[in-house]
Amino acid sequence: MKSQMDEDLVYVEQFLGGEEKGFEILVRKYQDRALNIVYSLIGQDKESEDIAQEAFLKVYHSLSSFKQRCRFSTWLYRIVVNTAYDFLRKRKNFINDEGALAKSAAAYGCPQEALLAKERVAIVQKALGSIPVKYRAAVVLKDIEGLSYLEISRVLCCSIGTVESRIYRARQFLKGELLKLGEGQI
């Protein structure tokens, strides 16, 4: 972990020293994770890409304000989550994208497995989209992105206890939603 932090700081310093390549490396390194976070929060392919790109533009313009009190990735994820929150506040959109389902299901060989995978993904996305965004963000950062409670608390600007509570509540919401959706399938 320490070497990753040092490596990111080298790229930040390169960029701040006038070498665009440092920023390009950081973008390549984190673009997939940033896109996953945005997609998990809003669930729309095209708009997710735009929001992730907007977040990287914000990082580009404010990288000189990065104080190195936390990992670069934690700082970046905070910007990504806040940019997604801004989108949700403006548009009030939630998860609703069949294209992404088809892509994830295409990884399966036989059509029956692909269809079952597509249905599972649709059910989980629908359940995830129905829970309040502050809980959704916490559970996405923990269960999908694998961040620690400390990192999540820094990204979401709240205490570790609040993170734990939000993750617990999110999982309870998801469980209830999945049970409701499962009953509708029978």
C-alpha positions in Angstrom: 0.0 0.0 0.0 2.8 2.4 0.9 4.5 1.8 -2.5 1.3 2.5 -4.4 0.9 5.7 -2.4 4.5 6.7 -3.2 4.0 5.8 -6.9 0.9 8.0 -7.2 2.7 10.9 -5.5 5.5 10.6 -8.1 2.9 10.9 -10.9 1.2 13.9 -9.1 4.6 15.6 -8.7 5.4 14.9 -12.4 2.1 16.6 -13.4 2.6 19.5 -11.1 6.1 19.9 -12.5 4.6 20.3 -16.0 4.7 16.8 -17.3 1.2 15.8 -18.6 2.3 12.2 -18.7 2.0 11.9 -14.9 -1.7 12.8 -15.1 -2.3 10.4 -18.0 -0.8 7.6 -16.0 -3.1 8.3 -13.1 -6.1 8.4 -15.4 -5.2 5.1 -17.0 -4.6 3.6 -13.5 -7.9 4.7 -12.0 -10.4 5.3 -14.9 -12.0 1.8 -14.6 -12.5 2.0 -10.9 -13.9 5.6 -11.2 -16.3 4.5 -13.9 -17.4 1.5 -11.8 -18.2 3.7 -8.8 -20.2 6.1 -11.0 -22.0 3.3 -12.7 -22.8 1.6 -9.4 -24.3 4.9 -8.2 -26.3 6.0 -11.2 -26.3 3.0 -13.5 -26.3 4.6 -16.9 -23.5 3.7 -19.3 -23.2 6.9 -21.4 -23.8 9.3 -18.5 -21.5 7.3 -16.3 -18.7 7.8 -18.7 -19.5 11.5 -18.9 -19.6 11.9 -15.1 -16.3 10.0 -14.7 -14.7 12.2 -17.3 -16.0 15.3 -15.5 -14.6 14.0 -12.3 -11.1 13.6 -13.9 -11.4 17.1 -15.3 -12.1 18.4 -11.7 -9.0 16.4 -10.6 -7.0 17.9 -13.4 -7.9 21.4 -12.4 -7.5 21.0 -8.7 -4.6 18.6 -8.4 -2.4 21.4 -7.0 -4.8 21.4 -4.0 -4.2 17.8 -3.2 -2.6 18.0 0.3 -1.4 14.4 0.6 -3.1 13.8 3.9 -4.7 10.7 2.4 -4.0 8.4 -0.5 -4.5 9.9 -3.9 -7.1 7.3 -4.7 -9.1 8.3 -1.7 -9.1 11.9 -2.7 -10.0 10.9 -6.3 -12.9 8.7 -5.2 -14.3 11.6 -3.1 -14.3 13.7 -6.2 -15.9 10.9 -8.2 -18.6 10.3 -5.6 -19.4 14.0 -5.2 -19.6 14.4 -9.0 -22.1 11.5 -9.2 -24.1 13.0 -6.3 -24.2 16.3 -8.2 -25.6 14.5 -11.2 -28.2 12.7 -9.1 -29.3 15.9 -7.5 -29.7 17.6 -10.9 -31.4 14.7 -12.7 -33.0 12.5 -10.0 -32.0 9.5 -12.1 -31.3 6.0 -10.8 -30.2 2.7 -12.2 -31.9 1.9 -15.5 -29.6 0.6 -18.3 -30.2 -2.6 -20.3 -27.0 -2.1 -22.4 -24.8 -2.7 -19.4 -26.7 -5.8 -18.5 -26.2 -7.3 -22.0 -22.5 -6.6 -21.8 -22.1 -8.3 -18.4 -24.2 -11.3 -19.5 -22.2 -11.6 -22.8 -19.3 -13.0 -20.7 -21.2 -16.2 -20.3 -20.9 -18.8 -23.1 -24.3 -20.4 -23.4 -27.5 -18.3 -24.0 -29.3 -19.8 -21.0 -26.5 -18.8 -18.6 -26.3 -15.4 -20.2 -30.0 -14.9 -19.8 -29.9 -16.0 -16.1 -26.9 -13.7 -15.5 -28.7 -10.8 -17.1 -31.7 -11.4 -15.0 -29.6 -11.5 -11.8 -27.8 -8.3 -12.7 -31.1 -6.6 -13.5 -32.6 -7.6 -10.1 -29.5 -6.5 -8.2 -29.3 -3.2 -10.1 -33.0 -2.5 -9.5 -32.6 -3.2 -5.8 -29.4 -1.1 -5.6 -31.2 1.7 -7.4 -34.0 1.7 -4.9 -32.0 2.4 -1.8 -31.1 6.0 -0.8 -27.9 7.2 -2.4 -25.9 7.8 0.8 -26.3 4.2 1.7 -25.7 3.0 -1.8 -22.4 4.9 -2.0 -21.2 3.3 1.2 -22.0 -0.2 0.2 -20.7 0.3 -3.4 -17.3 1.6 -2.0 -17.1 -1.3 0.4 -18.6 -4.3 -1.4 -17.8 -3.5 -5.0 -14.7 -1.4 -4.8 -13.2 -3.0 -1.7 -12.2 0.1 0.2 -11.6 0.0 3.9 -13.9 1.7 6.4 -11.3 4.4 6.9 -11.0 5.1 3.2 -14.8 5.2 2.8 -15.0 7.6 5.8 -12.6 9.9 4.0 -14.3 9.6 0.7 -17.8 10.3 2.1 -16.5 12.8 4.7 -18.1 11.1 7.7 -17.0 9.0 10.7 -16.1 5.3 10.5 -19.2 4.7 12.7 -21.4 6.4 10.2 -19.8 4.3 7.4 -20.5 1.1 9.3 -24.1 2.2 10.0 -24.7 3.2 6.3 -23.2 -0.1 5.1 -25.4 -2.1 7.5 -28.5 -0.1 6.5 -27.7 -0.5 2.8 -27.4 -4.2 3.2 -30.7 -4.3 5.1 -32.4 -2.2 2.3 -30.9 -4.5 -0.3 -32.0 -7.6 1.5 -35.5 -6.3 1.7 -35.6 -5.1 -1.9 -34.2 -8.4 -3.2 -36.7 -10.4 -1.2 -39.5 -8.2 -2.6 -38.2 -8.5 -6.2 -37.7 -12.2 -5.7 -41.3 -12.7 -4.6 -42.4 -10.9 -7.7 -40.5 -13.4 -9.9 -42.2 -16.5 -8.4 
